[in-house]
Amino acid sequence: MKLSNSYIGLPEEFYQLINPTPVESPTMLAFNEELANSLNLELEDKEKLEIFSGNKVPKNSTPIALNYSGHQFGNFVHELGDGRAVLLGEILGKNGNYDLQLKGSGQTQFSRQGDGRSALGPVIREYILSEAMHSLNIPTTRALAAISTGEYVARDSFEPGGILTRVASSHIRVGTFEYFASRQQWENVKLLADFSIQRHYPEIRETKNHYLELLKRVASNQSILLSKWMSVGFVHGVMNTDNFTISGETIDYGPCAFLDEYHPGKVFSSIDQNGRYAFGNQPSIASWNLASLAGCLIAFINKDSDKANELATEVLDNFSTETNQRILDLMCKKIGIDGAVKENQDLLRQLLKIMMDNESDFTITFRSLADLLEDKSDNFDKQFKDKTAISEWLDNWKNILSRDERNFSKISEEMKLINPVCIPRNHQIQKTIESAYNNDFSKMQEMIEVVRKPFDENKKYTSYTEAPTEAQKVLKTFCGT
């Protein structure tokens, strides 16, 4: 395994040099062969276990923990950093350069009062969720390996420990910029911006104002990401600036979840008491986070502060407009109509209002609409208590579809390509973790297999297509630290 680490070319205040802490008796629970192949990674089983448990530092590796700050629930935390993660280095894959990071690998100087470890539950959760997101064509970090450490960690009770190997385009966050900007270390902000451009957007190096272009590229990638989250009912749960990447990838699967019943005010995180990161707030929070990045870059965008603010504000305004339109386009596409037409937008909003009033399941409703066009949906009516309202809406919808003179079967096929039948539901993940804590990992393997084919109907896995009963619902999720 050939590793490099370009990040250590930055000044020493950007990171801590530190090796992962070895564990007692690791066991490999899952290894992502498809991802390993894309990374040109060839290792014997014994070496995989040693390296990804942190028991062996690979050749050419210079392990580090990254330094960053962040706004958490709107409040600035001066110093955060990788308190339980170590970056082994970068590996050149078939599609570019990627970070390999161990999560749960022991204490660093950023651990504060933490033990630097992870319970096994969050490792399983992140493995399943990140694979699901990848299969749903949503930009994301990915899991390469999930390991049981053979040790226990103290949380609310003693839980089995785990280590996740995370693969990312990089681990540079808005919070990384905030760390140096908050200390007025502007030379380091510039170094980080130049590094980010070189790593992610080298094509903008020759532009006249490449720091403004950096902000634009981050905004564009985050706009694409947010619209895709919204289109599948994904709630991140902790959209802090330290969880907001420069690459535009989903990162840190803590108290996240997919919607069961639709509601824009839905919150899953146990610590989000005021609903800051509710499902419907995610686009505006992304804009808030981008404004934080803009504040870090403002001095480099233009020497005239008024002009710099004007240019940055234009980027943020465009982000909001473009993100809202992208969400409309994707959501309208889910029901087979054109999102650029105002009448169609109104039709979508009417459906969402009916879904909210009826507490309809987000995933089942949209998938069942595709079946309904082929007269074979048994699930659709079950999602609505008010039969009159949805019946009227269906008549309007079919009338609009008929105007396009397209075949309903063809429209249904197109809808099924973007409306999943399976998502990693909270109650199913919870069952998987409970089984693992009883040393049964078969459900984990099964769920990984299911989420890798989210658009396929498979009678073998019918239970994964069903909404939870009231008794099964998991209403709160936790970050796992």
C-alpha positions, 0 to 999 in steps of 0.5 A: 500500500503506497501512501503519501501525506501532502498535508504535512507540508503545511506548518506544524500547527495544522496537525499533530503527528501521532500514531494510532493506539493499538487494540487488544484483539481486533476482528474484521467485521466488514471490508469493502472490496469494491472500494478497495479495488477502486483504490488499487489496494491489495493487502493480505487479510492479516495485514488489513486487520493490523493496519485498519485496527491501528496495530501497525503503521503502514510503510510510507505513512505519517499518521496525523490528527488534524486541527480545526475549530467550528460553529456547533449549533451556532456557537463557536468552539475555539479548538476541536480537532480530530479527538478520536481519529488519525489520518494514515495518509493519502492513496492514489486510486483510479479516480484520484487521491483519497484520504485514509482515516481511522476513526476510534483509533485512540487519544490525540491532543484534541481529545479533551476529556474523551477516550479517543475511542468509538463504540461499535454502534456508530461504526456500524451505523456509518458503514451502512449509511455511507454505503447507502448514500454512495449507492443513492448517487450522493457525494459522501465519504465511504467506509473501507473497513469496520473492526471490532477492537475486542475492548470495551468503551464507557458510554452510558454503559460499557459497550464493545469498541470499534474502529472505522476506516473512512475514505474521503477526498480530503478532511478539510472543513470550513472549521479548518479555515475558522481555526486560523481565521479566528486567531487572525493567522491570515498567512495560514488561512491563505496556505490552507486555501491554496492547498484546498485549491491544489487538492480539489480545484486545480483548474481555478489556479489560473483565474484572476480571483481564485479565492472567490472561485474557491468559494464559488466551487464549494458553494456549487458542490454543497448546493448539489449535495444539499439538493440530493439530501433533500430529495431522499429525505436525509437529515444530517443532524449536526450540520456544524461548520466542522462537519461541512467539507470543502469537497462537498461530500457528506461527512460524519454520520452521527445523529443522522437519519432518513425520514419515515413520515414526511415533515420539514420540521423533523429532528432526530438528533438528541442534542438539537433541542431547538431544531436548528438542523431540522430537515427543512432548515438544511439549505439555509444552514448550508448557506450559513456555513458558507457565509462562515467560509466567506468570512475566512476568505474575505480578505483575499477576495478583494483588498477593498472590504466593501467590494469583497463583501459584495462579491461574497454576498453575490455567491451566497445569494446565488447559492440560495437561489440555485439550491432551491431550484435544484431541490425543486427540479429533483423533487419534481423529477421524483413525480415525473414532471418538469421543475421549471414549470410553476404549475408543476412546482405548485403540484409538488407543494400540494403533494408535500402538504398532503403528505405532511398532514397525513404523516405519509411515509416519504420513501414509500409515497414517492416509490408507490407513485411510480407503481401507481402509473402501472396500476400495481401499487398496494401501498399508496392508499395506506399512506393517506387518511384523507382519501379525498385530498389525495384523490383530487391531487392524483387526478391533477397529476395524471392530467399534467402527465397526460399533456406531455403525451408520454407513456405512463409506463415510461414515466414510471420507469424513469421515476423508479430510477430516482425513487429508492425502494429501500433506505437505511431506516433508523429502526433497521439500523438499531436492530442491526446494532443490537444483533452485533452487540449480541455477537450476531453480525449476519444482519449487518452483512445483510443490511449492507447488501440491501442498501447497495441496491436501493432501487431494486425490488427484491422479495427476499428483503421485503421487510426493508421496504416497510415503514416502522410501526409506532412501536418500532420508530426510533425518534432520537439518534446520538452522535456516539462520541 
